Amino acid sequence: MDKKIGVLGGMGPMASQLFYKLVTEKTAADCDQDHVRMVIYSDSSMPDRTGAILSGEYDKVYSQLLEDAKVLENCGCEAICITCNTAHFFGEMMVDQLKVPFIHMIKETVDAIARETPGAKVAVLATDGTIKTGLYQKHMEAAGLTAYAPSEEIQKEVMYQIYDRIKSGLVWDAVSWDRIEEAVKSAGCQKAIMACTELSVIKADNGLSDFYVDPMEVLAEKVILFSGRRLK
């Protein structure tokens, strides 16, 4: 098999760069031709997903995301994925409009955790929008996991890391992150999902432990296997 994969990215650009790097590094390859064929559509003009969810104004993001997905279909992509967690709210809305499979990063991540640590209590570190939609919570409940959302105070710290640090082109705030980690571990969480691609950047750049699960790593592996390539 040699399936071409379409990637809806640009939300944000650093996360799309990391995803391509992850796919490349995780593919068993001896030459260029052994790697996954991908079309990455980095649509940095996509309106803020969290803002759209919190305001209830879904139409602009949904229509633009669907239009981008159709571009990837027309490029001959045989599956589509989204590297933005929050955008999966709109991705789930457009699945029935697609002619090709949608590789669901959130579901795949939850299933991977459930296999490794059945019944675990897992923190969801994400944007306000992702938390509000319950995207992770509903899949975790179905998989027998207990979802933990941070307190209002800690959630502000998470949003600060996402918007004021990584999306602003800055490195993480290690002192702030220590407060986040202490809070979720004190709550009895056995794992924490980096449920925003800016947080995936933090994990990759700072070598965080396996306590933190990166959905983009899970997605990268699924894309490799779906394409017909092999994992290292």
N, C-alpha and C positions, 0 to 999 in steps of 0.2 A: 504494500500500500504506500501511497505517496500523496496524502491528502493535503491540500492547501488550507491554512487556517486564517481566518479574518479576526483581527484584534481591534476592538474599539478602545482607543486610548486617548491621551491628551488630557486626562482628568485625574491628576495633573501630569505634566510632561516628564518629570523626574521618575514618576512611578512607571510610565511606559518604557522609559529607558531601562529601568531595573528589570522589568518583565522580560524584555528581549535578552538581556544579559543572563537571567535565570534560565530561560529556555536553551540558550546557547551552551551554558555551562553544564546543564543537566543532561544534554543529549550525548549519547555514545556515538562518537564520530571520528573517523580517520581522515576525512577530507571534507571539503566544502559541500559536496553533493550528499553527504550523510545527514545534513542538518534539516530542520523543519522549514518547509516553505510557508512563509507568513506574509500577509499584507497588513501592516499596522497603519490604521487611520488615526492619526493624532489630531483630534478635533478640539483644539484648545479654545475654540469659540463657544463650546457648550456652556450654557448658563449653569450657575452654581446649583448643584443637585439638592444640597441641604436647604438652601433658600427656597427652592421650588416646593419641596415637601412641606416645610414649615408654613409656607404661605398658602398652600393648597392650589397653587397655580402650576398644574402639571403639563399643560398642553405643549408649551414651547420645548421643554426638555424631551418629552416623549416623541414629538414629531421629528425633532432634529436627530435623536438617537435612532429612530426607525429609518430615517432617510440615510443616515450613515451606514446602517446595517445593510440596506438595499444596495448601496454602492459596493460594499464588500461582496455581496451575493453576485453582483454583476461582474465582479473581478474574478469570478470562478471559485470563490472560497467555499469549502465544503463543510465548514462549521464556523460558528462565531462565538467569541468570548468577549467579556468586558473586564477591564482591569480596575475599574472603580467599584468599590463595594456599594456605595450609596446609589449608584446608577442602576444597580440590580432591581431596585424598586420599579423603575421604568422598563428595565429589561424583561421582567416577568410579565409586564403588560403587553409587550410586543411579540412574545414568543409565537403566538398563533398567526402572526403576520409573516413569519419567516418560512422560507422553503428548505432551510438547512438546520441541523441541530444547533442548539444553544448550550454551550458548556458552562454550567452554572457554578461559578466559583464558590458561592456561599454554601450551597448544598454539598459540594464535593469536600469542602473544608470540614463541615460539621460531621459528615460521614467518616472522614479520616480520624477525627478526634474520638468519635464513638467507638471505632474499632480499636484504637490504642488504649483509651481510658474509659471504658463503659461506665455510664452513670455519673460521670465527673461533674463537678461544679466548675463552670467556665466563665471567666470575665469577658465581656464584650467591650473592647476599647474601640470606639468609633465616633463618627460625627453625630451631632444631635439628630440629624435627619435619619441616619441608619438606626439609631436607637429608637426613635419615635415610630418608625414603620414596623419594628419588630421583625425585620428580615431574618436576623440570626435566631431570635428567640423562637420563632415558629418552627424552624428547621431543627433546632436543638431539642425542643419539646418532643417532636416526632421521633427523634433519635434517642430519646431517653436521657438526655443531658439536662442539667440545671443551669439556666442562664443567669448571670449576675451582671447587672448594670451599675456602674459607679454612682456614688452619691453626687448630688448637684455640685458640690465643691470640687470633687475630683474630676467630674465631667468637664468643668471649666478648664482644668489643667490639661486634659486630653485635647480639647479644642484649641487651647493655646499652642500645644505642640504641633497640631496639624496646620492651623492657619497662620499663626504669628511666627512660627519657626520654619517648617519645611516648605509650605506653599510660598513663603516670603523669601525663599532662597537661603535660609539660615540653617545652621546645624541645630541639633536638639538641645534642649535645656536639661542637663543631667540632674540638676538638683530637683527640678520639677518632676522629672521622671521617677526619681527615688520616692517621691510622695505618692505617685500613682502606684508604683509597685508595692509599697508598704500597705496601701489601702486594700488592694485586691488580694494580697496574700493573707492579710489579717482577716479578710472576709471568708477565708477557707477555700479560695479558688485553687484548683489543681493545674489549671491552664489559663492562659489569657490569649484571646484572639486579637491579632493586630488588624482589626476590621476596617481599616482605612489604608489606602495604598501609601499615603504619606507616612504612616506608622511602619509600613513594610520597609520604607527607606531607612527609618531609624534603626530597625532591627539589623538590616544588612550593613549599614555604615558603622554600627557600634558593637557588632558581634554578640547580641543578646542571646541568652540561653534558650534551650528548648522549652522552657516554661511558656515562652511566647510562640504562638502558632501563626505563621505567615500565610494567609490565603493565596498570595501570589505564587508562593513556592508550590503549593498544592495544585494550583491552576496550571503552572508551567509543566508539571509532570503529566497532568491529564492531557494537555495539548500535545505533548511529545508522543504519548501513547496513542491518542486518537489519530494523529497524523500517520501512524505506522512506523515511527522511529523507535529507538530503544533508549532506555534510561541508562546512565552510567552506573 
